[in-house]
Amino acid sequence: MRYMLLCYDDAKYWERAGEAAHRAAMQEAVLLTHELDRKGQYRIASPLAPVEQATCVRVRDGRRIVTDGPFAETREILGGFYLIDVPDLDAAIRVAERHSGARVGTVEIRPVFELEGLPGEKLSPERKP
């Protein structure tokens, strides 16, 4: 089953911890992706650009509204994601708890809704229509 791990960071924590601590946490996350890949559980992962570079799009009453930055001021910001393929939620939890960001932020786990016919979708043999 595929799960999306959404990694929320405490930006203030990383500012206080410093660049070296942040680089070490990123390297730990990279090592986790390599371990998942060896087990055949890795699909894709990536950190995101800083929240200051975010753009939000909303459509209200047929009018497009584009704003800079996140939707709301929050302590934790979306810092990156993983798409993994593991047997069940318990396995996804075991992966999430090993992510370096889980110690100072939050890793949200969501099952991926399987929708047939998406462009570029690579169906595994057990998921072929």
C-alpha positions in Angstrom: 0.0 0.0 0.0 1.3 3.5 -0.8 1.5 6.2 1.8 2.5 9.8 1.6 4.6 11.0 4.5 4.3 14.8 4.9 7.2 16.2 6.9 6.4 19.3 8.9 9.3 21.2 10.3 9.6 23.6 13.1 11.4 26.4 11.3 12.4 28.2 14.4 14.0 25.1 15.8 16.2 24.7 12.8 17.1 28.4 12.9 18.3 28.0 16.5 20.0 24.6 15.8 22.1 26.0 13.0 23.1 25.0 9.5 25.3 22.1 10.5 22.5 20.5 12.5 20.1 21.0 9.6 22.6 19.5 7.1 23.1 16.5 9.4 19.3 15.9 9.6 19.0 16.1 5.8 21.8 13.6 5.4 20.0 11.3 7.9 16.8 11.6 5.8 18.8 10.8 2.6 20.2 7.6 4.3 16.6 6.6 5.2 15.6 6.9 1.5 18.5 4.6 0.5 17.4 2.0 3.0 13.8 2.2 1.8 15.0 1.8 -1.8 17.0 -1.3 -0.9 13.8 -2.8 0.6 11.8 -1.8 -2.5 9.6 0.6 -0.5 10.9 3.9 -1.8 9.0 5.7 -4.6 10.0 9.3 -4.4 11.0 11.9 -1.8 12.1 15.5 -1.8 12.6 18.5 0.5 10.7 21.6 -0.5 12.0 25.1 -0.9 11.5 27.4 2.1 8.0 28.5 2.8 8.9 32.1 1.9 9.0 30.9 -1.7 5.5 29.4 -1.6 2.7 30.6 -3.8 -1.0 29.9 -2.9 -3.8 29.8 -5.5 -7.5 30.0 -4.6 -10.5 30.5 -6.7 -13.4 32.3 -5.1 -16.6 33.3 -7.0 -14.8 32.5 -10.2 -11.9 34.8 -9.4 -8.3 33.6 -9.1 -6.5 34.9 -6.0 -2.7 34.4 -5.9 -0.8 35.1 -2.7 2.8 34.6 -1.6 3.6 32.4 1.3 1.6 29.8 3.2 -2.1 29.8 3.8 -1.8 30.7 7.5 0.9 31.5 10.0 1.8 28.2 11.7 4.7 27.1 13.8 5.3 24.0 11.7 5.7 24.3 7.9 5.6 21.6 5.2 9.3 20.9 4.6 9.2 17.8 2.4 7.5 14.5 1.5 8.1 10.8 0.9 6.0 8.5 -1.1 6.5 4.9 0.1 5.1 1.5 -0.6 4.8 -0.6 2.5 2.4 -3.4 3.6 0.3 -1.4 6.1 0.0 1.6 8.4 2.1 0.1 11.1 5.0 -0.2 8.6 4.5 3.4 7.5 4.6 4.5 11.2 7.9 2.7 11.6 9.3 4.6 8.7 7.9 8.0 9.9 9.3 7.6 13.4 12.8 7.1 11.9 12.7 10.4 9.9 14.9 13.0 11.5 12.2 15.6 11.4 9.8 13.6 13.6 12.0 14.4 16.6 11.4 18.2 16.3 8.4 18.4 14.0 5.6 16.1 12.7 5.4 13.5 10.1 1.8 13.1 8.8 1.0 9.8 7.2 -1.8 9.5 4.6 -2.8 6.6 2.5 -2.6 7.4 -1.2 -6.0 7.1 -2.8 -5.7 4.8 -5.7 -7.2 6.4 -8.8 -7.1 4.5 -12.1 -6.1 6.2 -15.3 -3.9 9.0 -14.2 -1.4 10.1 -16.8 2.1 8.6 -16.3 0.8 6.3 -13.6 3.0 3.2 -13.4 0.7 0.4 -12.3 2.4 -2.5 -10.5 1.4 -6.0 -11.7 -1.0 -6.4 -8.8 -2.8 -3.1 -9.6 -3.3 -3.6 -13.4 -6.9 -3.2 -14.4 
